Amino acid sequence: MKVQKKYLLLIAGFVWAVAGFNILKLGLETYPPYMSVINFILSLLVFGIFMKFVFYKMVQKHTNRIISYEEELQLFIRFFDIQAFCIMAFMMTMGISLRAFHLVPDIFIAVFYTGLGVSLLCAGILFIVQFYLNIKEEK
């Protein structure tokens, strides 16, 4: 199924926002016994690191790639390149494994997943913002 290339930004936004929401939900469900100022600060630190060094750059990279496509109609899964899909698969596998096999304590899940989930959700929002900015430029 092909879509106009600008809609790839919207698809990416929804994919990352849903992923972020689900990870954030797991973190918040685990958080109650570990609520403390230190843990909140650590979650904010995880958020900041992932947002600055990973997801903000990823949004910029994929937005530029999508906008530069010459053909207007693109296969709907082209919102990411192969490398991004591999990274996503790795992250999902690691995240599921950490929880399923109890490889880390619940406090790690609470703190890390909350920060990571918020940063993923923000990346999704940034993709949606890029979509609207792209539409605005077309008018």
LOLUM-123068 format. One line per 10 residues: their letters; for each residue x, y, z of N, C-alpha, C, CB. Coordinates in steps of 0.05 Angstrom, whole numbers. Glycine has a CB too. Example, Ala and Ser with C-alpha at 12.3 -4.5 7.8 and 13.67 -1.06 7.14 Angstrom:
BEGIN
AS	264 -114 156 246 -90 156 264 -66 156 226 -89 181; 257 -45 142 273 -21 143 258 1 157 282 -12 114 .
END
This chain:
BEGIN
MKVQKKYLLL	17 -23 0 0 0 0 18 25 0 -19 0 24; 13 42 -19 30 66 -21 14 91 -10 38 71 -50; 29 109 2 18 134 12 35 157 3 16 133 43; 24 181 5 40 205 -1 62 206 20 23 231 -1; 86 214 11 109 213 29 106 228 55 133 223 14; 91 250 54 87 265 79 73 249 101 71 291 73; 56 230 92 42 213 112 60 193 126 19 198 98; 84 189 115 103 171 128 111 184 155 128 167 111; 112 210 156 118 224 181 97 219 202 122 254 177; 72 219 193 50 214 211 50 185 221 23 221 197 .
IAGFVWAVAG	55 167 202 57 138 210 79 134 230 61 121 185; 102 146 225 125 144 244 117 155 271 150 158 233; 103 177 271 94 190 296 76 171 312 79 215 290; 57 159 299 39 141 313 53 116 323 15 133 295; 71 105 307 86 81 315 102 87 340 104 71 292; 117 109 340 134 115 362 118 124 386 154 137 355; 96 139 382 79 147 404 67 123 418 58 167 395; 57 104 403 45 80 415 66 64 430 31 63 393; 89 61 418 111 47 431 119 61 457 136 44 413; 121 87 456 128 102 480 107 100 501 133 131 472 .
FNILKLGLET	82 102 493 60 100 513 61 73 527 33 104 499; 65 52 511 65 25 523 89 21 542 66 4 501; 112 31 534 136 28 552 132 45 577 161 36 537; 122 70 573 116 87 596 97 74 615 106 114 586; 76 61 604 56 48 621 69 26 638 34 36 603; 87 10 625 101 -11 640 117 1 663 119 -28 622; 131 23 656 148 36 677 131 47 700 164 58 665; 109 60 693 92 72 714 78 51 731 72 90 701; 71 29 718 58 7 734 77 -5 754 48 -15 715; 103 -4 748 123 -16 766 133 5 786 147 -26 749 .
YPPYMSVINF	128 30 782 140 52 797 130 55 826 135 77 783; 105 50 833 95 58 860 113 50 884 69 46 864; 124 26 886 140 21 909 167 35 909 144 -9 912; 174 47 887 201 59 884 200 89 881 215 47 860; 178 101 888 175 130 885 193 144 905 146 139 889; 212 160 893 229 177 910 240 199 891 253 160 923; 250 219 904 261 242 888 284 232 871 271 264 907; 302 215 883 325 205 868 316 189 843 342 186 886; 296 172 846 286 156 823 273 174 802 267 135 833; 259 194 810 247 213 791 269 227 775 229 234 805 .
ILSLLVFGIF	290 236 790 313 249 777 326 230 757 333 259 798; 329 205 765 342 185 748 324 180 723 346 158 763; 298 180 726 280 177 703 283 201 684 251 174 712; 285 225 696 289 249 679 316 248 665 288 274 697; 336 237 678 362 234 666 361 215 642 383 225 686; 348 192 646 344 173 624 330 186 601 328 148 633; 308 201 607 293 215 586 312 234 571 270 231 599; 326 251 586 344 271 573 365 259 556 357 288 594; 378 238 565 399 225 550 388 213 524 413 202 566; 366 198 526 355 186 502 343 206 483 333 165 510 .
MKFVFYKMVQ	331 227 494 319 247 477 341 263 461 302 267 493; 361 271 476 382 287 463 400 271 444 399 300 485; 409 248 453 429 233 438 418 212 419 447 220 457; 393 205 421 382 184 404 358 194 388 374 159 420; 336 199 402 310 203 389 307 229 374 288 200 408; 318 251 385 316 277 371 331 275 344 327 300 388; 355 263 345 371 260 321 357 241 301 399 249 328; 345 220 312 331 201 295 307 214 280 320 177 312; 292 231 294 270 245 282 280 263 259 254 262 303; 301 278 264 313 295 244 322 279 220 336 312 256 .
KHTNRIISYE	337 258 225 348 241 203 326 230 186 364 218 215; 305 218 198 284 205 183 266 225 169 268 186 200; 262 248 182 246 269 169 260 279 144 242 293 189; 286 284 146 301 293 122 301 271 100 330 300 130; 304 246 108 303 225 88 276 223 74 310 198 101; 255 224 90 228 222 78 222 245 60 207 221 101; 228 269 68 223 293 52 239 292 26 229 318 68; 262 280 27 279 280 3 272 258 -17 308 276 11; 253 241 -11 244 221 -30 234 235 -56 221 203 -19; 244 226 -79 236 239 -104 207 231 -112 255 231 -126 .
EELQLFIRFF	200 206 -108 173 197 -115 154 205 -93 173 167 -121; 131 216 -101 111 224 -81 98 201 -67 90 241 -95; 93 180 -81 80 156 -68 101 137 -59 60 143 -87; 99 129 -34 119 111 -21 104 88 -7 137 126 -2; 117 65 -6 106 43 10 104 52 39 124 18 7; 81 46 51 76 57 78 97 49 99 49 47 87; 112 27 95 132 19 115 158 34 112 136 -11 113; 160 52 92 185 67 88 188 90 107 186 76 59; 172 91 128 176 112 148 203 108 162 153 113 168; 213 84 161 240 78 171 256 64 150 239 62 197 .
DIQAFCIMAF	282 65 153 300 49 135 305 23 149 326 65 129; 320 5 136 325 -21 147 340 -20 174 342 -38 127; 359 -2 176 374 1 201 356 8 224 396 23 197; 337 26 219 318 34 240 300 11 249 302 58 231; 291 -4 229 275 -28 236 291 -48 253 264 -41 211; 316 -51 246 333 -70 261 337 -60 290 360 -73 247; 342 -34 293 345 -22 319 319 -25 335 352 8 317; 296 -21 323 271 -24 336 267 -53 345 247 -15 318; 273 -72 328 270 -100 334 289 -108 358 277 -118 310; 313 -97 357 333 -103 379 322 -91 405 360 -91 372 .
MMTMGISLRA	313 -67 405 302 -54 429 279 -69 440 294 -25 423; 261 -78 423 237 -93 432 246 -120 444 218 -98 409; 264 -134 430 274 -159 440 287 -156 468 293 -172 420; 304 -136 470 318 -132 495 298 -124 517 339 -110 492; 280 -107 511 260 -98 531 243 -120 541 243 -76 519; 233 -136 522 216 -159 530 233 -179 546 204 -173 505; 257 -184 537 275 -204 551 281 -195 580 300 -208 536; 287 -169 583 294 -159 610 271 -165 629 299 -129 608; 247 -160 620 224 -165 638 217 -194 641 200 -149 628; 216 -208 618 206 -236 618 225 -255 634 204 -246 589 .
FHLVPDIFIA	251 -250 632 270 -267 645 281 -255 671 293 -273 626; 268 -233 680 276 -220 705 306 -215 706 267 -237 729; 317 -204 685 346 -199 684 354 -175 699 354 -197 655; 335 -157 705 341 -133 720 319 -130 742 341 -108 702; 326 -116 763 306 -113 785 283 -94 776 319 -102 810; 261 -96 790 238 -79 784 244 -49 785 215 -86 802; 261 -42 803 268 -13 805 280 -3 779 287 -8 828; 296 -20 766 307 -12 740 285 -9 719 327 -34 730; 266 -28 719 243 -26 700 228 0 705 224 -51 703; 223 6 730 208 30 737 222 55 728 204 31 767 .
VFYTGLGVSL	247 58 735 262 83 729 268 84 699 288 84 745; 280 63 688 289 64 661 266 65 641 307 40 655; 247 48 644 224 47 625 208 73 626 206 23 632; 206 85 649 191 110 650 206 132 634 188 120 680; 231 134 638 247 154 623 248 148 594 275 156 634; 252 123 587 253 115 559 226 119 546 262 86 556; 204 111 560 177 113 549 170 142 542 157 102 568; 177 160 560 171 189 556 187 199 531 178 206 581; 212 191 529 228 200 506 217 188 480 258 192 510; 209 163 480 197 152 455 171 166 448 192 122 459 .
LCAGILFIVQ	154 171 468 129 185 464 135 213 452 113 188 490; 155 227 463 162 253 453 172 251 424 184 266 470; 187 230 417 196 226 390 172 223 371 215 201 388; 152 208 380 128 205 365 114 232 360 108 186 378; 113 248 381 101 275 379 117 292 360 99 288 407; 143 290 361 160 306 343 155 298 313 190 302 350; 152 272 308 145 264 281 119 275 272 145 233 279; 99 276 289 73 287 283 75 317 278 52 281 305; 91 331 294 96 359 290 109 363 263 114 371 312; 129 347 255 142 349 229 122 345 207 165 328 226 .
FYLNIKEEK	103 327 211 82 322 191 66 348 187 63 299 199; 57 361 209 41 385 207 57 408 196 30 393 234; 83 410 203 100 431 191 103 427 161 128 431 205; 105 402 153 108 396 124 82 403 109 113 366 120; 59 398 121 34 405 108 32 436 107 10 394 124; 40 449 128 39 478 129 56 491 107 48 489 156; 79 479 102 97 489 81 85 486 53 124 475 83; 69 465 49 57 460 23 36 480 15 45 432 23; 24 493 35 2 512 30 12 538 21 -15 515 54 .
END
